């Protein structure tokens, strides 16, 4: 199940998730929709997971997606409404764990 962590700004959400990810996953794909606006369109072709992964990889080929060993961390999801919509698809697919965080949601 995707996890959504919401709370006030500057309380340590991102740092806590990064620490957890580094201790528990072989691969981490972190996208901050406020700092990296080029990722806002990764859901424009729909919510098929393979398409989303392809769109992310086009923007950053260094990301490594290993089924069962990758955490996808979407930060500042309040800046990307389609990200929340994609979570059901990630759950149904089940290959990747997903954590989202945001404030002002």
N, C-alpha and C positions, 0 to 999 in steps of 0.2 A: 504494500500500500504506500503510495506517495505520502510524505509527511510535509505539512505546512507549519512553519514556525513564524508567528507574527508577534510583533511587539513594538514598543517605542523605539525611536531612533537611538543609535549609539549605546546599546546595552550589552553588546557582545554576541548577538545572534550569529553573525557571520563567522566570527572567531571560534565560537563553540562548534559550529558545523564543520569548519575546516579541520579543527583538531580531531573531531570524531572521524571524519573522512580519512585523514592521514593515518589514523590508527587502525582502520578497519577495511580499507579498500586498496586494491592493487592499482586502480586507475580512477582518477577524479576529473570530471569535466565540469568546470565552474564557469557559469555565465552570469554576469551582472548586467541586467538590462538598463541600468542607469549609466554605468560607466562604459558599456560596450553596446552602443545603440545599433551597431551593424547586425546584431543578432535579433532585432525586433521582428524581422521578416521570416524567421525560420519556420513559422507555422502557416505562412501564406498559401502553401500548396496543400493544406489539409493537415489532418492529425494522424496519419499513418506513421508509425514509429520509424520505419526504414527511411521514409522521406524526410522526416525531421533530422535524423542522424546524418543523412546525406547533405542536407542544407547546412548543418553545423560544420561538418567536415569540409565543405567547400570554403567556409570562412576561416577555418583553422584546421589544416590537415594534420597537425601535431596531436590533436585529441585522439585518444585511443579508447575505443569502445569494446570492452571485453564482457560478453554476457555473463552475468552472475558475479562479476568482480569489479564492476564500474558503478560509481555513484555519480549521478548527474545532479549538480547543485545549481538551481536557478535562483539567483539572488535578486532582490528588488523586483519581485513579480508584479507589484502594483503598477509598474511601468509597462507591462505587457499583458493585456487582458487575455490574449490567446494562450498564454502559458497555462493559466488555470484550467482552461478548457481542455488542454492536452493531457491533463493528469489521468483522466479516465482511460485514455488510450495506453498510457504507460503502464497503468495497473493491469489492464487486460493483456498486454503483451508480456509483461513479467520478466523480461531479460535484464532490465536495468533498475537499480534502486534510484529513487528520485526524492530529493529534499528541496523544498522551496522556502524562501524566507522573504519577509517584507515588512514594511511599516506603512502606516497610513492606509491600511486595507479595510 
